[in-house]
Amino acid sequence: MFEKVVLVTRKTRLDELIERFNTKEQARFYIEHAGGDFDSYVQEHDAYQRSLESVRRTIECGLKIQLLDRDLLSTYLFAPSDLIVTLGQDGLVANTAKYVMGQPIIAVNPDKDRFDGILLPYAPQQLKRALDKTMARQARMLAVSMAEARLADGQRLLAFNDLFIGASTHISARYKIDYAGRQESQSSSGIIVSTGAGSTGWLSSIFNETCGLVSFLGGAPPRPVTMSWEEERLLFVVREPFVSRHSRASIVVGGLTTGSSLDLESQMPSGGVIFSDGIEMDRLEFNSGTIATIGVAREKAHLVAA
């Protein structure tokens, strides 16, 4: 049985501006002096606060309540009896899922006028129904596949949407790649490994770029990549591979299923990183001699479906 509702929130853009400039007035001066529309920040913040108040009233359902800011996710220990509610954009769901081991996640869209919310099936006023069904074990769950990067020393990083393997700055990443029995040294802008849930994100931008280039050169654009969220499959793409005396580009795209892996050995003395879901602080160091194995994670993220 569930014993606690953990409500995961995130700072609004206005909150972050006030942290930067100390006061709302100083933040307004900076944005308007630069020609920006400060009122849009205020309206977005107010809409989030209204949704937050509505959600907080709804989760008062007899269980303990824990409010948790996104910045504290990596330090919080979720209990098996926790029921998790996220209030934020899609990225908040991705950030939360990596730290929640099997507990259900109810994702709430705080502002449907501003956020498409591909991962956010519920509005605040729909939360009670989702809570009741989940607590009664009657909710339909999506078991979303995730990716993992595992180092030889046992360190591990999960990704809900995607993993990036490369350099922390705008320099070429150097590494040896081993995939499906083939090996080569590469120099590139890094590797993106995408899950089904992430295939409409970073991976889609690479696909759009490729389609534009192919069309410009007179070719027929390829069909879009489609993967279901629950599919135990990953797709990797090497970004901007460079061919030289010391690097090749014959392994630039591939798929991974349960039991298969992409193996990488860093050839970067410093500045090599592996990070997940666009959060550069959520990272593993990937410097010379480090070997990383990329594959489908054994864990699943359990999202409460609409």
N, C-alpha and C positions, 0 to 999 in steps of 0.2 A: 504494500500500500504506500501511497505517497505521503510524505510527512512535511514537505516544505515546497513552496513555490519560489523559484529563483527568477527574479525579473532582471534581465540584462538590458541595460540602457547604454546610450552613448551621448557624448556632448554634441550640442548643435553647433553649427558654424558660428553663431553669435557667442556661445559659450567660449569657443576657442579664440575668437577675436578679443573678448574681454580678458581672457587669460594673458593674451599677448600684449594688450594695451592698458591693462589694469582697470579701466572703467569703460562703461558703455558710451559715455560722451566722447572719450578719446578715440574709441573705435569708430564711432560715427564720423568724427572729424577726418580720420585717416581715409575711410572708404569714400566719403563724399568729396574730399579734396582730390582723390585720384579719379573722380568722375563716376564712381560706382553708385549703385542704388542700395543704400543702407536699409531702407524699409523692407526690402525683400528678405534680408537676414532676420529682421524682427518678426515679420509675418511667418516665416518658416519656424522660428523659435517658438512663437506663440502657439502655432498649430501643434507642434510636438508636445508642448506642455499640456495642452488640452487633452491630447491623446494619452499622455502619461497619467494625468489625473483620472481619466476614465478607466484605464487599465488597472491602476492601483486600487480603485474601488471594487473592480470586478474580481480581483484575485483575493479579496478578503472573504475566503470561502471556508474558514475554519482551520486552515493549515498555517504553519509558520511561514513568514515572508522574509525573503532576503533580497535587497536591492543591490545590484552589482554593476558597476561601470565597466565598459569594455576594456579600459586600460588595466583592469585588475584580473582579467580572465586567466592569464598565465600563472597567477599566484593563488587562484582559488581552487579548492579541492571539492569537486562536486560529489555528492553522496548518491548511492544507487536509488535512494528513495526521493530524490529531487525531481520536480516537474519544472521544466524550464520554459519561460516565456521571453521572447526577444522583442524589443520595440525599437526598430530602426530600419535602415535600408538592407538590401540583400547581403552586403558585406558583413553585417553584424551576425547574420545567421552562419555564414562561412567561418567567421572568427570564433564563434561560440562552439560550433560542432566539433572542432578539433579537440576540445577539452571535455566534452560530454561523452561519456562512454556508455552509450546505449539508452540513456534516459530520453524520453520524448521531448521534442522541441516544438512549441507552438509559436509560429512567427507572425507577428502583427505589423501591418503597414501603418505607420503613424500619420501618413498624409498621402492618400491616393491621388490627389491632384498634382502632386510633385514627383512621386516615385512610382515607377512601373510595378516594382515588386514581384519579380518572377518567382522568388522564393517566399513571398509573403501572402498567403491565401486569405488572411483574416484582417478585417477592419476592427478597431477597438470595440465597437458595438456587437461584434460577432464572437468576441472572446469567450463570453460565458458559456455559449453552446459548445465551443471547442473544449473548454475546461471540463464541463460536465461529462462529455463523451469520453475524454481522456481518463478522467478519474474513475469512470465506470468501466474502463477497459473496452470501450465500444468504438473508439476512434480508428479510422483507417490510417495506417502508417506507411510512409515511404521509406524504405531502407536504402539510403543513398550511399553509393560507393565512394570511397575516398582513396587518395594516393598517399604513398609513404616514401620517404627517403631514409635509408638506414646506412649509417657509417660502420666501418669495420670495428670501431671501438664500442659499439652498442648505442651510440646516440641516434635519436630517431625524431623525425618531423612528419606530421600529418598535414594533408591539404584537402580541403573540401572542394575547391575550384581548380587550383593549379599550383604547380611547383615551378620555381625558376632556379636554374642552375647556371651560374656564370660569374662574372666579375661585378664587384660592388660599385664600380665607377664606369665611365664611358670609355673603357678600353676593351680590347679583345680578350675573350676568355680562351684559355689554352687548356686542353684536356685530351685524354684518350678515351674513345668511346668503344664499347663492346656491346653489340646487339645481334641477336640471331646468328651467332657463330662468326660474325665479321667484326674486324677491329680496324681502327685508324685513328691517327692524331688529327685534331681539328682546332681551328681558330675561328671563333664566331662571336656573335653578340649574346650568346647563351642559348639555353635550351628551355622550352616551355613544355611541361607535361600536364595535360588537361584531363580532368574527369568528365563524366557525362554532364554533371551539373555545371561545370565550368566551360563547357564547349561553346556556350553562347557568349562568353566573355572574352578574355584575352586571346584565346585561340581563334575566335571569329574575326578579330581585327587582323590577324595574320592572314586568314583566308581572304578577307576583303582586299588586302593589299595584293595578294597573289592574283586574285581575279582581275583587279585593275591592270596589273602588269601584263597578264596574258591577253586581255582584251585590247590593250594598247598596241600589242605586237601582232594583233590580227587573229589570235587563237580563240577557241571556244572556251569560256570559263568553266571550271569544273563544278560538279554538283556540290551543294553545301554538305558539310559533315553533320550527321545527326547521330547522337548517342542518347540513350535514355539515362535518367539519373540513377536508376537501379542497376544498370548494366555494369558488370564487373570487367570493365575495359578502360584503358587509358590510351591517349594518343599523344605522341611527342613530336615536336617540330624544332629543328635547329634554326635559329634566327641568323640570317645573313652569314652563312658559312663562306669562308675565304679559302681559296686554293692557292697554295704556294709550294716552295720546295719542302716545307716541313708540315704542311697540312693538306688534308683532302676533304672532299664533300660528296662522298657517295652514300653516306648514311645520314639523310636529312629529315626523314619522317618515318614513323613506325607506330605499331600498336602493341599494347601490352595487355595480357589477360592474366587471370589468376595462375600462378606458377611460373610465369615468364618474367624477365627482368631486363632493365637497361642498366649496364654497369659502366661507371665513369671513374676515371682516375685523374685527379687534378694535376696540372703542370704549371700552376700559378704559384710563385713563391709567396705571394700575399694578396689579399683583396678578393679571394675566391669565396663565394657564398652560395648557400641554398636557402631560399625563403619561400614561404607559402602564402597564397591568397593575397598577394600584393602588399603584405606587411613586412617591410624590410627588417624590422626589429625581431620578428619571429623567424630566426635563422639558425643555420649551422655553418660553421667555418668550413671552407672547402679549398684548402691550400695544398701545396705540393705534397704528394705522397698520400693524400686522403683518397680513399676509395668509397664511393657511394653506390648503393644498390637501390634502384627505383622500381617500384611495383605497386600492385593493387594492395591496399591495406586490408588487414583482416577485420578491422573495425568498420562499422556502418554508422552513419548519422540517421537517426530516426525522426523524421519530420511528420507532424500531424497534418494530414491532407485535408483539404476542404471537403 
